[in-house]
């Protein structure tokens, strides 16, 4: 799988076989900035899907911390809580205000509702004992480095998209070469479109549709 070093080598080559150390640093900065921007936007591709099945409640505590790499809940999947009989139940999703209004002063019991707010999952009613939970979500990734040891997901699945788009930013903002920036952005757009098609295909593969 490609590493951060591989990505920077490709970007420097596409920028005209450049070798300057500062330009390489600029490429790394733009690459990390782009990935951070995408992960804080509305589109999370399939390769960032994750599920944490190790979350547990604490008796008489109504919050559980989200995974440290949590980016966004996968709405099409289902957050679930295992009851005392070992069966998973699916609590209703509410806003934090609704959880507070309905359950803040209720007696502890098996949670039947939840809200995601800040860095926590708020449960209602407050759990009376320890329960195991499973949360499907889109995760965020760490910063890339200029080395051969890391194999980040973005470079495994979206190498040409992120390298070309970040390279376009370097060509535009650092090198002041608009023609090169435009060519790289065009290539990035094609790679992004291909990934979007792949994402949609995976998203719909297990869904059933009724034709009327």
N, CA and C of each residue as an Amber inpcrd file, in Angstrom:
protein
   636
   0.8470000  -1.1990000   0.0000000   0.0000000   0.0000000   0.0000000
   0.8780000   1.2430000   0.0000000   0.4340000   2.3090000  -0.6630000
   1.2500000   3.5150000  -0.7310000   1.4040000   4.1950000   0.6270000
   2.5490000   4.8010000   0.8260000   2.8550000   5.5060000   2.0660000
   2.8380000   7.0120000   1.8270000   3.0190000   7.7620000   2.9010000
   3.1310000   9.2090000   2.7620000   4.2950000   9.5890000   1.8670000
   5.3770000   8.8590000   1.9750000   6.5380000   9.1100000   1.1280000
   6.2090000   8.8940000  -0.3420000   5.4700000   7.8410000  -0.6320000
   5.0610000   7.5740000  -2.0100000   4.2010000   8.7120000  -2.5520000
   3.2990000   9.2140000  -1.7320000   2.4210000  10.3040000  -2.1600000
   3.2230000  11.5580000  -2.4810000   4.1640000  11.8990000  -1.6290000
   4.9600000  13.1050000  -1.8600000   5.8700000  12.9440000  -3.0720000
   6.4000000  11.7510000  -3.2820000   7.2080000  11.5050000  -4.4780000
   6.3700000  11.7320000  -5.7360000   5.1280000  11.2350000  -5.7100000
   4.2460000  11.4020000  -6.8650000   3.8950000  12.8680000  -7.0850000
   3.6050000  13.5790000  -6.0050000   3.2520000  14.9970000  -6.1350000
   4.4100000  15.8230000  -6.6950000   5.6080000  15.5750000  -6.2010000
   6.7790000  16.3140000  -6.6920000   7.0320000  16.0130000  -8.1670000
   6.8050000  14.7760000  -8.5710000   6.9700000  14.4060000  -9.9720000
   5.9240000  15.1020000 -10.8410000   4.6850000  15.1270000 -10.3850000
   3.6090000  15.7490000 -11.1580000   3.7270000  17.2670000 -11.2020000
   4.4450000  17.8160000 -10.2710000   4.6760000  19.2620000 -10.2670000
   5.8690000  19.6490000 -11.1520000   6.4120000  18.6800000 -11.8860000
   7.5030000  18.9890000 -12.8120000   8.8340000  18.4140000 -12.3850000
   8.7780000  17.2730000 -11.6800000   9.9970000  16.6170000 -11.1870000
  10.8210000  17.5740000 -10.3290000  10.1500000  18.2310000  -9.4240000
  10.8110000  19.1800000  -8.5300000  11.5160000  18.4300000  -7.4080000
  12.5290000  19.0700000  -6.8290000  13.3290000  18.4240000  -5.7840000
  13.5110000  19.2840000  -4.5330000  12.9680000  20.5040000  -4.5240000
  13.2100000  21.4040000  -3.3980000  12.5810000  20.8690000  -2.1080000
  13.3510000  20.9020000  -1.0250000  12.8730000  20.3950000   0.2620000
  11.6770000  21.1920000   0.7620000  11.7030000  22.5150000   0.5780000
  10.5970000  23.3370000   1.0660000   9.3000000  23.0350000   0.3020000
   9.4350000  22.8040000  -1.0060000   8.2510000  22.4880000  -1.7930000
   7.6620000  21.1460000  -1.3520000   8.5160000  20.2210000  -1.0020000
   8.0430000  18.9260000  -0.5120000   7.2770000  19.1020000   0.8070000
   7.7940000  19.9710000   1.6670000   7.0970000  20.2790000   2.9150000
   5.7430000  20.9290000   2.6330000   5.7140000  21.8250000   1.6490000
   4.4500000  22.4540000   1.2540000   3.4490000  21.4070000   0.7690000
   3.9320000  20.4240000   0.0160000   3.0640000  19.3530000  -0.4760000
   2.4620000  18.5690000   0.6840000   3.2800000  18.2510000   1.6770000
   2.7920000  17.5080000   2.8320000   1.7370000  18.3170000   3.5850000
   2.0060000  19.6130000   3.7600000   1.0430000  20.4720000   4.4590000
  -0.2910000  20.5310000   3.7230000  -0.2450000  20.6870000   2.4090000
  -1.4800000  20.7690000   1.6280000  -2.2250000  19.4370000   1.6100000
  -1.4830000  18.3440000   1.5780000  -2.1050000  17.0190000   1.5690000
  -2.8540000  16.7790000   2.8820000  -2.2210000  17.1020000   3.9980000
  -2.8790000  16.9310000   5.2920000  -4.0470000  17.8960000   5.4580000
  -3.8920000  19.1190000   4.9660000  -4.9800000  20.0920000   5.0650000
  -6.1920000  19.6370000   4.2570000  -5.9490000  19.0680000   3.0790000
  -7.0400000  18.5910000   2.2330000  -7.7850000  17.4450000   2.9020000
  -7.0640000  16.4750000   3.4110000  -7.7010000  15.3330000   4.0540000
  -8.4940000  15.7730000   5.2780000  -7.9320000  16.6890000   6.0540000
  -8.6470000  17.2130000   7.2180000  -9.9300000  17.9260000   6.8000000
  -9.8520000  18.6770000   5.7040000 -11.0350000  19.3820000   5.2000000
 -12.1180000  18.4000000   4.7540000 -11.7180000  17.3500000   4.0540000
 -12.6920000  16.3490000   3.5920000 -13.3460000  15.6580000   4.7800000
 -12.5510000  15.2970000   5.7790000 -13.0810000  14.5700000   6.9300000
 -13.9500000  15.4470000   7.8240000 -13.9210000  16.7330000   7.6160000
 -14.8100000  17.6350000   8.3380000 -15.9600000  18.1220000   7.4640000
 -16.1320000  17.4770000   6.3090000 -17.2010000  17.8430000   5.3900000
 -18.3130000  16.8230000   5.3820000 -19.2050000  16.8980000   4.3980000
 -20.3820000  16.0220000   4.3740000 -20.1290000  14.6370000   3.7870000
 -19.0100000  14.4380000   3.0840000 -18.7920000  13.1760000   2.3870000
 -17.7260000  12.3450000   3.0840000 -18.1350000  11.1950000   3.6110000
 -17.2050000  10.2260000   4.1780000 -17.2570000   8.9750000   3.3100000
 -16.1770000   8.6400000   2.6080000 -16.2000000   7.4670000   1.7250000
 -16.2140000   6.1570000   2.5000000 -16.5300000   5.0970000   1.7770000
 -16.7450000   3.7860000   2.3840000 -15.5570000   3.2780000   3.1810000
 -14.3410000   3.6380000   2.7900000 -13.1820000   3.0640000   3.4650000
 -12.9450000   3.6570000   4.8540000 -13.7420000   4.6540000   5.2400000
 -13.6580000   5.2030000   6.5870000 -14.7210000   4.6070000   7.5160000
 -15.4870000   3.6300000   7.0070000 -16.4980000   2.9910000   7.8420000
 -15.8370000   2.1530000   8.9400000 -16.3970000   2.2520000  10.1350000
 -15.8740000   1.4980000  11.2750000 -17.0220000   1.1710000  12.2170000
 -16.7670000   0.2790000  13.1510000 -17.7550000  -0.0240000  14.1790000
 -17.0320000  -0.3260000  15.4780000 -17.4370000   0.3390000  16.5360000
 -16.8750000   0.0940000  17.8550000 -17.8670000  -0.7480000  18.6490000
 -17.4910000  -1.9840000  18.9460000 -18.3590000  -2.8820000  19.7040000
 -17.8830000  -3.0290000  21.1490000 -16.9410000  -2.1800000  21.5590000
 -16.3830000  -2.2850000  22.9100000 -16.9060000  -1.2080000  23.8510000
 -17.8350000  -0.3910000  23.3810000 -18.3710000   0.6700000  24.2280000
 -19.2330000   0.0680000  25.3400000 -19.0730000   0.5640000  26.5440000
 -19.8620000   0.0720000  27.6790000 -20.3570000   1.2540000  28.5010000
 -21.5250000   1.0630000  29.0930000 -22.0770000   2.0830000  29.9750000
 -21.5100000   1.9110000  31.3770000 -21.7350000   2.9220000  32.1930000
 -21.4240000   2.8650000  33.6170000 -22.7260000   3.0890000  34.3650000
 -22.9990000   2.2730000  35.3410000 -24.2480000   2.3890000  36.0850000
 -24.3940000   3.7860000  36.6730000 -25.5610000   4.3850000  36.4470000
 -25.9310000   5.7010000  36.9740000 -25.1670000   6.8520000  36.3260000
 -24.5180000   6.5780000  35.2090000 -23.8550000   7.6310000  34.4260000
 -24.4960000   7.6570000  33.0520000 -25.0020000   8.7970000  32.6310000
 -25.8120000   8.8190000  31.4090000 -25.0130000   9.0650000  30.1310000
 -23.7140000   9.2690000  30.2230000 -22.9110000   9.5190000  29.0270000
 -21.8470000   8.4440000  28.8420000 -21.5110000   8.2160000  27.5780000
 -20.4020000   7.3430000  27.1960000 -19.5870000   8.0920000  26.1610000
 -18.2760000   8.1190000  26.3310000 -17.4160000   8.8520000  25.4070000
 -17.4090000   8.1970000  24.0320000 -17.4500000   9.0210000  22.9950000
 -17.3380000   8.5290000  21.6290000 -15.9330000   8.0180000  21.3620000
 -15.7490000   7.1400000  20.3670000 -14.3970000   6.7210000  19.9850000
 -13.5380000   7.9430000  19.6310000 -12.2630000   7.8710000  19.9240000
 -11.3800000   9.0200000  19.7050000 -11.2590000   9.3920000  18.2360000
 -11.4940000   8.4330000  17.3390000 -11.4050000   8.7240000  15.9040000
 -12.7840000   8.9250000  15.2810000 -13.8020000   9.1840000  16.1010000
 -15.1600000   9.3700000  15.6030000 -15.2490000  10.5960000  14.7090000
 -15.8630000  10.4110000  13.5300000 -16.0780000  11.5350000  12.6350000
 -17.5470000  11.8510000  12.4490000 -18.3380000  10.7980000  12.1370000
 -19.7600000  10.9830000  11.8650000 -20.4690000   9.6480000  12.0270000
 -21.6690000   9.6760000  12.5780000 -22.4570000   8.4510000  12.7070000
 -22.9240000   7.9930000  11.3290000 -22.9050000   6.6950000  11.1010000
 -23.4390000   6.1370000   9.8620000 -24.9490000   5.9960000  10.0340000
 -25.6820000   6.8830000   9.4200000 -27.1240000   6.9290000   9.6350000
 -27.8260000   5.6760000   9.1150000 -27.2980000   5.0740000   8.0390000
 -27.9560000   3.9170000   7.4570000 -27.8110000   2.6760000   8.3380000
 -26.8400000   2.6950000   9.2430000 -26.6490000   1.5800000  10.1620000
 -27.3850000   1.8970000  11.4630000 -27.1500000   1.1100000  12.4820000
 -27.9380000   1.2940000  13.6940000 -27.0760000   1.1510000  14.9440000
 -27.1050000   2.1690000  15.7730000 -26.5330000   2.1030000  17.1020000
 -27.3970000   1.1460000  17.9310000 -26.7750000   0.2640000  18.6770000
 -27.5390000  -0.7340000  19.4130000 -26.9140000  -1.0100000  20.7800000
 -27.7750000  -1.4720000  21.6880000 -27.3770000  -1.7470000  23.0670000
 -27.8250000  -3.1630000  23.4250000 -26.9450000  -3.9350000  24.0560000
 -27.2730000  -5.3060000  24.4370000 -27.9420000  -5.3120000  25.8140000
 -29.1160000  -5.8960000  25.8810000 -29.8440000  -5.9200000  27.1560000
 -29.3750000  -7.0720000  28.0450000 -30.0240000  -7.2420000  29.1840000
 -29.6070000  -8.2470000  30.1650000 -29.7760000  -9.6690000  29.6360000
 -30.6370000  -9.8480000  28.6510000 -30.8450000 -11.1670000  28.0560000
 -29.8600000 -11.4770000  26.9370000 -28.9960000 -10.5170000  26.6350000
 -28.0140000 -10.7240000  25.5760000 -28.4990000 -10.3620000  24.1960000
 -29.6630000  -9.7140000  24.1180000 -30.2190000  -9.3090000  22.8280000
 -29.9240000  -7.8340000  22.5750000 -29.5850000  -7.5220000  21.3250000
 -29.3500000  -6.1230000  20.9660000 -30.6790000  -5.4200000  20.7060000
 -30.8290000  -4.2420000  21.2930000 -31.9950000  -3.4050000  21.0750000
 -31.5440000  -2.0990000  20.4320000 -32.4520000  -1.4830000  19.6930000
 -32.1220000  -0.2880000  18.9250000 -32.8340000   0.9300000  19.5160000
 -32.1320000   1.7460000  20.2810000 -32.7630000   2.9050000  20.9210000
 -33.1430000   3.9710000  19.8970000 -34.1290000   4.7600000  20.2510000
 -34.5490000   5.8680000  19.3920000 -33.5190000   6.9820000  19.4440000
 -33.2720000   7.5970000  18.2930000 -32.3600000   8.7300000  18.2660000
 -33.1320000  10.0130000  18.5190000 -32.6350000  10.8090000  19.4620000
 -33.2620000  12.0740000  19.8270000 -32.2060000  13.1660000  19.8680000
 -32.6510000  14.3910000  20.0300000 -31.7240000  15.4790000  20.2920000
 -31.3590000  15.4650000  21.7770000 -30.2750000  16.1190000  22.1260000
 -29.8970000  16.1730000  23.5420000 -30.9840000  16.8650000  24.3580000
 -31.6180000  17.8740000  23.7820000 -32.6740000  18.5840000  24.4990000
 -33.8370000  17.6510000  24.8100000 -34.1690000  16.7860000  23.8630000
 -35.2520000  15.8290000  24.0940000 -34.8640000  14.8100000  25.1650000
 -33.6210000  14.3460000  25.1100000 -33.1360000  13.4160000  26.1280000
 -33.2100000  14.0550000  27.5070000 -32.7400000  15.3050000  27.6150000
 -32.7600000  16.0100000  28.9040000 -34.1890000  16.1650000  29.4110000
 -35.0720000  16.6060000  28.5310000 -36.4400000  16.8800000  28.9440000
 -37.1960000  15.6460000  29.3880000 -36.9280000  14.5190000  28.7430000
 -37.7060000  13.3090000  29.0220000 -37.0700000  12.4220000  30.0810000
 -35.7300000  12.4000000  30.1470000 -35.0780000  11.3900000  30.9700000
 -34.1580000  11.9190000  32.0640000 -33.8820000  13.1990000  32.1140000
 -32.8890000  13.7020000  33.0500000 -33.2260000  13.3390000  34.4940000
 -34.5110000  13.3900000  34.8350000 -34.9290000  13.0880000  36.2150000
 -35.6010000  11.7230000  36.3510000 -35.5040000  10.9060000  35.3160000
 -36.1220000   9.5760000  35.3630000 -35.2450000   8.6050000  36.1490000
 -35.8510000   7.5520000  36.6560000 -35.0920000   6.5220000  37.3610000
 -34.2010000   5.7680000  36.3800000 -33.0180000   5.3650000  36.8120000
 -32.1330000   4.5860000  35.9370000 -32.8040000   3.3050000  35.4530000
 -32.5290000   2.9420000  34.1980000 -33.1520000   1.7630000  33.6050000
 -32.3840000   1.4340000  32.3220000 -32.8650000   0.4500000  31.5900000
 -32.2550000   0.1400000  30.2900000 -32.5200000   1.2960000  29.3340000
 -31.4820000   1.8350000  28.6870000 -31.6650000   3.0000000  27.8020000
 -32.4990000   2.6590000  26.5620000 -33.4450000   3.5220000  26.2670000
 -34.2880000   3.3380000  25.0800000 -34.1460000   4.4940000  24.0930000
 -33.2770000   5.4420000  24.4100000 -33.0560000   6.5880000  23.5340000
 -31.6150000   7.0550000  23.6920000 -31.1280000   7.7370000  22.6530000
 -29.7620000   8.2620000  22.7230000 -29.6450000   9.5310000  21.8950000
 -28.6120000  10.2920000  22.1990000 -28.2670000  11.4800000  21.4220000
 -26.7550000  11.5790000  21.3710000 -26.2360000  12.0230000  20.2470000
 -24.8040000  12.2900000  20.1230000 -24.6080000  13.7930000  20.1930000
 -23.8270000  14.2170000  21.1660000 -23.6180000  15.6450000  21.3880000
 -22.1940000  15.8540000  21.8690000 -21.4540000  16.7310000  21.1810000
 -20.0560000  16.9410000  21.5420000 -19.2560000  15.6770000  21.3420000
 -18.5620000  15.2570000  22.3860000 -17.7340000  14.0530000  22.3150000
 -18.3570000  12.8680000  23.0380000 -19.6770000  12.9410000  23.2870000
 -20.3170000  11.9020000  24.0900000 -21.6110000  11.3930000  23.4740000
 -21.9930000  10.1920000  23.9030000 -23.3200000   9.6340000  23.6420000
 -24.1320000   9.8340000  24.9200000 -25.2660000  10.5040000  24.7950000
 -26.1610000  10.7020000  25.9370000 -27.2720000   9.6650000  25.8600000
 -27.5050000   8.9860000  26.9880000 -28.4780000   7.9070000  27.0310000
 -29.6710000   8.2670000  27.9140000 -30.8270000   7.7610000  27.5240000
 -32.0090000   7.9640000  28.3340000 -32.8940000   6.7220000  28.2940000
 -33.3500000   6.2280000  29.4280000 -32.9660000   6.6660000  30.7720000
 -31.4760000   6.4190000  31.0450000 -30.9850000   7.0160000  32.1210000
 -29.6260000   6.7430000  32.5600000 -29.4790000   5.2440000  32.8320000
 -28.4220000   4.6100000  32.3510000 -28.2710000   3.1590000  32.5480000
 -28.2700000   2.7720000  34.0240000 -28.9540000   1.6860000  34.3310000
 -28.9960000   1.2120000  35.7120000 -27.8580000   0.2460000  36.0250000
 -27.3320000  -0.4240000  34.9890000 -26.1950000  -1.3360000  35.1520000
 -25.2710000  -1.1540000  33.9470000 -24.2880000  -2.0170000  33.8500000
 -23.3580000  -1.9680000  32.7220000 -23.9770000  -2.6580000  31.5100000
 -23.9830000  -1.9600000  30.3650000 -24.4740000  -2.5220000  29.1090000
 -23.4010000  -2.3450000  28.0320000 -23.3320000  -3.3080000  27.1250000
 -22.4260000  -3.2240000  25.9760000 -23.1620000  -2.5890000  24.8050000
 -22.4540000  -1.7480000  24.0530000 -23.0600000  -1.0490000  22.9240000
 -22.2150000  -1.2340000  21.6710000 -22.8420000  -1.0430000  20.5220000
 -22.1440000  -1.0980000  19.2340000 -22.5140000   0.1480000  18.4380000
 -21.5010000   0.8620000  17.9760000 -21.7150000   2.1250000  17.2530000
 -21.0500000   2.0830000  15.8870000 -21.8090000   2.0240000  14.7960000
 -21.2250000   2.1710000  13.4620000 -20.9640000   3.6610000  13.1870000
 -19.7960000   3.9620000  12.6170000 -19.4640000   5.3650000  12.3810000
 -18.3970000   5.4870000  11.2940000 -18.2480000   6.7110000  10.8020000
 -17.1310000   7.0290000   9.9150000 -15.9960000   7.5780000  10.7670000
 -14.8100000   7.0250000  10.5980000 -13.6900000   7.4540000  11.4110000
 -12.8460000   8.5090000  10.7080000 -12.0790000   9.2220000  11.4900000
 -11.1100000  10.1670000  10.9540000  -9.7260000   9.5190000  11.0050000
  -8.8190000  10.0520000  10.2100000  -7.4700000   9.4850000  10.1440000
  -6.4570000  10.4740000  10.6960000  -5.3000000   9.9770000  11.0300000
  -4.2430000  10.8400000  11.5320000  -3.4880000  11.5160000  10.4040000
  -2.6200000  12.4400000  10.7810000  -1.8290000  13.1800000   9.7960000
  -0.8290000  12.2660000   9.0950000  -0.6140000  12.5280000   7.8100000
   0.3900000  11.7920000   7.0390000   1.7770000  12.3160000   7.3650000
   2.7640000  11.4720000   7.1670000   4.1590000  11.8570000   7.3810000
   4.9690000  11.4790000   6.1510000   6.1040000  12.1250000   5.9960000
   6.9830000  11.8490000   4.8600000   7.8930000  10.6750000   5.2060000
   7.2910000   9.4950000   5.2600000   8.0750000   8.2920000   5.5380000
   7.4380000   7.0960000   4.8400000   8.1090000   5.9700000   4.9140000
   7.6580000   4.7850000   4.1800000   6.9340000   3.7870000   5.0810000
   6.7210000   4.1570000   6.3340000   6.1520000   3.1840000   7.2710000
   4.6330000   3.2720000   7.3650000   4.0680000   4.4310000   7.1010000
   2.6130000   4.5590000   7.2460000   1.9060000   4.1530000   5.9550000
   0.7190000   3.6020000   6.1050000  -0.0780000   3.1880000   4.9430000
  -1.5130000   3.6680000   5.1460000  -1.7220000   4.9710000   5.1190000
  -3.0310000   5.5320000   5.4300000  -4.0950000   5.1270000   4.4140000
  -5.3290000   5.0670000   4.9090000  -6.4530000   4.6370000   4.0740000
  -6.6650000   5.5450000   2.8760000  -6.4800000   6.8480000   3.0520000
  -6.7010000   7.7710000   1.9360000  -5.7930000   7.4500000   0.7590000
  -4.5720000   7.0630000   1.0330000  -3.6390000   6.7800000  -0.0630000
  -3.8860000   5.4010000  -0.6700000  -4.4390000   4.4990000   0.1140000
  -4.7730000   3.1780000  -0.4210000  -5.9580000   3.2600000  -1.3820000
  -6.9500000   4.1100000  -1.0580000  -8.1970000   4.1200000  -1.8210000
  -8.4040000   5.3640000  -2.6830000  -7.7210000   6.4550000  -2.3850000
  -7.9800000   7.7190000  -3.0970000  -6.6810000   8.4440000  -3.4270000
  -5.6780000   7.6850000  -3.8070000  -4.3360000   8.2340000  -4.0480000
  -4.3610000   9.3770000  -5.0670000  -4.9260000   9.1150000  -6.2440000
  -4.8830000  10.1300000  -7.3030000  -5.7510000  11.3430000  -6.9810000
  -6.8690000  11.1260000  -6.3090000  -7.7160000  12.2710000  -5.9350000
  -6.9580000  13.2240000  -5.0230000  -6.4740000  12.7210000  -3.8870000
  -5.8780000  13.6350000  -2.9090000  -4.5200000  14.1680000  -3.3560000
  -3.7450000  13.3530000  -4.0450000  -2.4310000  13.8270000  -4.5020000
  -2.5750000  14.9100000  -5.5690000  -3.5090000  14.7020000  -6.4960000
  -3.6890000  15.7060000  -7.5540000  -4.3340000  16.9860000  -7.0290000
  -5.3170000  16.8440000  -6.1300000  -5.9690000  18.0590000  -5.6270000
  -5.0340000  18.8510000  -4.7180000  -4.2980000  18.1710000  -3.8620000
  -3.3200000  18.8730000  -3.0260000  -2.2080000  19.4570000  -3.8820000
  -1.7980000  18.7110000  -4.9090000  -0.7880000  19.2290000  -5.8300000
  -1.2710000  20.4630000  -6.5680000  -2.5570000  20.4920000  -6.9020000
  -3.1300000  21.6590000  -7.5580000  -3.0390000  22.8910000  -6.6660000
  -3.2770000  22.7020000  -5.3730000  -3.1700000  23.8200000  -4.4350000
  -1.7440000  24.3330000  -4.3610000  -0.7740000  23.4210000  -4.3620000
   0.6290000  23.8340000  -4.3250000   0.9960000  24.5830000  -5.6040000
   0.5580000  24.0600000  -6.7480000   0.8450000  24.7200000  -8.0260000
   0.2480000  26.1220000  -8.0700000  -0.9510000  26.2740000  -7.5190000
  -1.6380000  27.5680000  -7.5400000  -1.0630000  28.5370000  -6.5170000
  -0.9890000  28.1150000  -5.2630000  -0.6660000  29.0230000  -4.1670000
   0.8340000  29.2160000  -3.9630000   1.6180000  28.1980000  -4.2230000
   3.0590000  28.2780000  -3.9630000   3.8400000  28.5740000  -5.2350000
   3.5620000  27.8180000  -6.2960000   4.3220000  27.9700000  -7.5330000
   3.7650000  29.0490000  -8.4490000   2.5140000  29.4860000  -8.1680000
   1.8630000  30.5090000  -8.9950000   1.7640000  30.0730000 -10.4520000
   1.4480000  28.7880000 -10.6480000   1.3350000  28.2200000 -11.9890000
  -0.1120000  27.7530000 -12.1840000  -0.9380000  28.6430000 -12.7190000
  -2.3620000  28.3540000 -12.8150000  -2.6590000  27.2430000 -13.8180000
  -1.9330000  27.1810000 -14.9160000  -2.1820000  26.1420000 -15.9130000
  -1.9290000  24.7530000 -15.3370000  -0.8410000  24.6130000 -14.5960000
  -0.5330000  23.3370000 -13.9670000  -1.5820000  23.0110000 -12.8980000
  -1.9800000  24.0260000 -12.1600000  -2.9990000  23.8320000 -11.1260000
  -4.3040000  23.3350000 -11.7430000  -4.6970000  23.9060000 -12.8540000
  -5.9350000  23.5020000 -13.5270000  -5.8540000  22.0630000 -14.0390000
  -4.7020000  21.6850000 -14.5900000  -4.5510000  20.3190000 -15.1080000
  -4.6430000  19.2980000 -13.9750000  -3.9910000  19.6080000 -12.8670000
  -4.0290000  18.6870000 -11.7380000  -5.4250000  18.6030000 -11.1310000
  -6.1370000  19.7210000 -11.0790000  -7.4880000  19.7050000 -10.5210000
  -8.4390000  18.9050000 -11.4070000  -8.2250000  18.9630000 -12.7180000
  -9.0420000  18.1660000 -13.6280000  -8.8260000  16.6790000 -13.3720000
  -7.5850000  16.2920000 -13.1890000  -7.2950000  14.8870000 -12.8840000
  -7.8900000  14.4910000 -11.5320000  -7.8300000  15.3990000 -10.5660000
  -8.4030000  15.1260000  -9.2430000  -9.9050000  14.9130000  -9.3350000
 -10.5680000  15.7370000 -10.1450000 -12.0190000  15.6300000 -10.2890000
 -12.4110000  14.2870000 -10.8840000 -11.6570000  13.7970000 -11.8500000
 -11.9390000  12.4960000 -12.4510000 -11.7600000  11.3700000 -11.4350000
 -10.6900000  11.4530000 -10.6500000 -10.4430000  10.4210000  -9.6430000
 -11.5080000  10.4520000  -8.5490000 -11.9360000  11.6470000  -8.1570000
 -12.9810000  11.7820000  -7.1370000 -14.2970000  11.2080000  -7.6460000
 -14.6150000  11.4650000  -8.9100000 -15.8540000  10.9390000  -9.4950000
 -15.8440000   9.4170000  -9.5020000 -14.7120000   8.8270000  -9.8250000
 -14.5960000   7.3680000  -9.8470000 -14.7980000   6.7910000  -8.4480000
 -14.2270000   7.4560000  -7.4330000 -14.3990000   6.9920000  -6.0620000
 -15.8450000   7.1410000  -5.6140000 -16.4920000   8.2270000  -6.0270000
 -17.8920000   8.4510000  -5.6750000 -18.7750000   7.3330000  -6.2480000
 -18.5000000   6.9190000  -7.4880000 -19.2610000   5.8250000  -8.0930000
 -19.0530000   4.5270000  -7.3100000 -17.8310000   4.2910000  -6.9050000
 -17.5270000   3.0910000  -6.1270000 -18.2330000   3.1330000  -4.7790000
 -18.2440000   4.3100000  -4.1690000 -18.9210000   4.4870000  -2.8850000
 -20.4180000   4.2090000  -3.0140000 -21.0480000   4.7770000  -4.0370000
 -22.4860000   4.5830000  -4.2430000 -22.8280000   3.1300000  -4.5290000
 -21.9710000   2.4570000  -5.2950000 -22.2110000   1.0560000  -5.6070000
 -22.1940000   0.2080000  -4.3410000 -21.2460000   0.4690000  -3.4570000
 -21.1590000  -0.2780000  -2.2010000 -22.3230000   0.0690000  -1.2800000
 -22.7510000   1.3200000  -1.3220000 -23.8210000   1.7790000  -0.4330000
 -25.1500000   1.1130000  -0.7750000 -25.3810000   0.8670000  -2.0660000
 -26.6650000   0.3420000  -2.5040000 -26.6880000  -1.1680000  -2.7050000
 -25.5530000  -1.8230000  -2.5800000 -25.4760000  -3.2440000  -2.9440000
 -26.3550000  -4.1130000  -2.0550000 -26.5060000  -3.7530000  -0.7750000
 -27.2850000  -4.5670000   0.1430000 -28.6820000  -4.0220000   0.4160000
 -29.0890000  -2.9970000  -0.3250000 -30.4110000  -2.4250000  -0.1220000
 -31.4300000  -3.0800000  -1.0460000 -32.6560000  -3.1770000  -0.5600000
 -33.7450000  -3.7280000  -1.3560000 -34.6340000  -2.5880000  -1.8310000
 -35.0310000  -2.6390000  -3.0770000 -35.8670000  -1.6000000  -3.6500000
 -37.1650000  -2.2240000  -4.1650000 -38.2570000  -1.5340000  -3.9260000
 -39.5700000  -2.0040000  -4.3610000 -40.0180000  -1.1620000  -5.5540000
 -40.3390000  -1.8180000  -6.6500000 -40.8000000  -1.1290000  -7.8510000
 -42.3190000  -1.2230000  -7.8880000 -42.9670000  -0.0850000  -7.9280000
 -44.4370000  -0.0540000  -7.9530000 -44.9430000   0.1840000  -9.3690000
